[in-house]
Amino acid sequence: MYNMRLCYVIIAGLVYMNAASAQSAGAAGKEWHNYGNDAGGKRFSPVKQINDANVKKLKPAWVFHTGELQTYEGTKVIEKAAFEATPLMIDGTLYFSTATCRVFAIDAGTGKEKWMYNPGVNLKADYSEITSRGVSAWTSGAKADKKETRIFTATIDGRLIALNAANGKPVYAFGNEGTVNLREGFGSEWSVTSPPAIIGNTIVVGSSMGDNQKIDYPKGTVRAYDVLSGALKWSWDPVPKDSTDKAWQTWKNNSATITGAANAWSVIAADAERDMVFIPTSSPSPDYYGGERQGQNLYGNSIVALKASTGKMLWYYQVVHHDLWDYDIAAQPVLLDIEKGGKKIPAVAVGTKMGHIFILDRETGKPLFPVEERLVPASDIAGEEAWKTQPFPVLPAPVGLQHITEADAWGITPEGKTEAAKRIAQYRNEGNFTPPGFKGTIVTPGNVGGIHWGGMTYDEKNRLLITNINRLAAVIRLIPREQLRELEKTDSTLLRAETGRQRGTPYVMKRDYLFKATNTGMVMQTRPPWGTILAIDLRTGEKKWEVPLGYMMDPSKYPGAENWGSLNFGGAVTTAGNLTFVAATFDNHLRAFNTQTGRLLWQAELPASAQATPMTYEWKGKQYIVIAAGGHGKLGTKQGDSVVAFALE
């Protein structure tokens, strides 16, 4: 085994350029080689057989069933499980993962299974999230008769596994008989929910942690491995370990030694030509109280550009200083080009939960549209020091729910609206970045967006950056630890709210949202729309259109509900056919919009809810649109096990 692995290491340099060019060519053509199609995450396809003139003729082409629900039996997995994967398509085969990290290969034209690999995740263990947003692929780029393709999956139990794309068997020479143990040296909390980034012969992987429960989570180290041998190439820490790092001074009282997380749980973007990877980091732990980590907290809540071959930091840009709102960068950065002054500038677009979109120079990290540091509210919690200012992009202007008042209260009945207004009035509510407090604080947008992990898509021809968003306010309350039990006895709303123990701090966090739970589901307490999809013209930075996305209430019972929008999780994709496809909503539909106008052109009901991002490809002369429809346990949407393909009849 040793000699075989050594041989792979020696030839790695020889295949580097071929591998990178092969993946780029595939992503630019009729296939779908990365989570976002290209490694830079544009989620755009040049395929245009299906277009705005004929999209109404789309019909189901095939349906594949993973049997995933059967794997949940005898466990509590169904309460958290979410089928969020976006398949890859390479050489006529689709590759994807399920919530429990099983990996499938199916025929791109028929949906018939070719193989399935089960990593044997212990489904009775406790995981913060039970999902896998997809797999990654590496191709050697050698001649067709000698070409090797590997499928990589990173699991919720902290493993990085290399599979032979032809048969689904582990690649013996990678790591320890096909597996690298990501938990080694980091502990049992280490999990991965997003596909790693591959650039040349390097695979870069982040982590996912449930970072509301304590202060001393592991640091969210990003690591790079050799795709052939599994050998560690480099690692980078978003919470600095070295006192000579300039970021060290942004953690008061040496707090960088005790806090953790700031991990990259979303999808990493890669630029092979520039040997760069773009890391979206999250909040340091815990999310809602920073008294034990006072300071700016670099490199948390930042987009960080690293040299892919060495891990050397090239630049960083922090989108939230001293995060107190769980404002992780949840969306994959999008690599695109901006035209300014007659010049084409390589850029990176960073979408955030705050609804702020930062357009930065890809090589320097400097904003290409104006950004202002503005004063924000101070904390009234003893021991907390909220950062005095936060960065606000002037263009593109912030999107989503930025502020609410009692006038924004909503209910099905007049009594419901009055109840909502009273609820809004009782909390601290000073707009963007109001810090959590004892009374309870309205946070707009809430921690699920704005722009969530579904991210953004970019139509380069029309220069349109398109994203779907949530319009949901969160209610955050800090409670002195010793008072929690007594308060829960007298306040029933605290029992319903999510609890963050925040061990190591004086306060427990309670998180709720501005909706009312009823026997028939949630009733929102702020006026619609509750979810929209919109387009921003990157020639000017101005919004071009915005329309409601989906519905949460039955239009046959509530006239007009089809215009009220839906909370949504999962992203959109665009095509050269002037189409934007998106599912993501509570109403179990996949939809197609006119990219230039936002007009709804087509929709089809799915067998289950689709909290995932679709993809598209052309195979044997036919274009397919594919979506994973398996629902979401935490959201309570309809669950299932389907991968559905549509094509022209």
Summary of the structure (lengths in Angstrom):
residues: 649
radius of gyration: 23.4
end to end distance: 51.1
largest distance: 75.4
contacts: 2441
relative contact order: 0.13
helix: 13%
strand: 36%
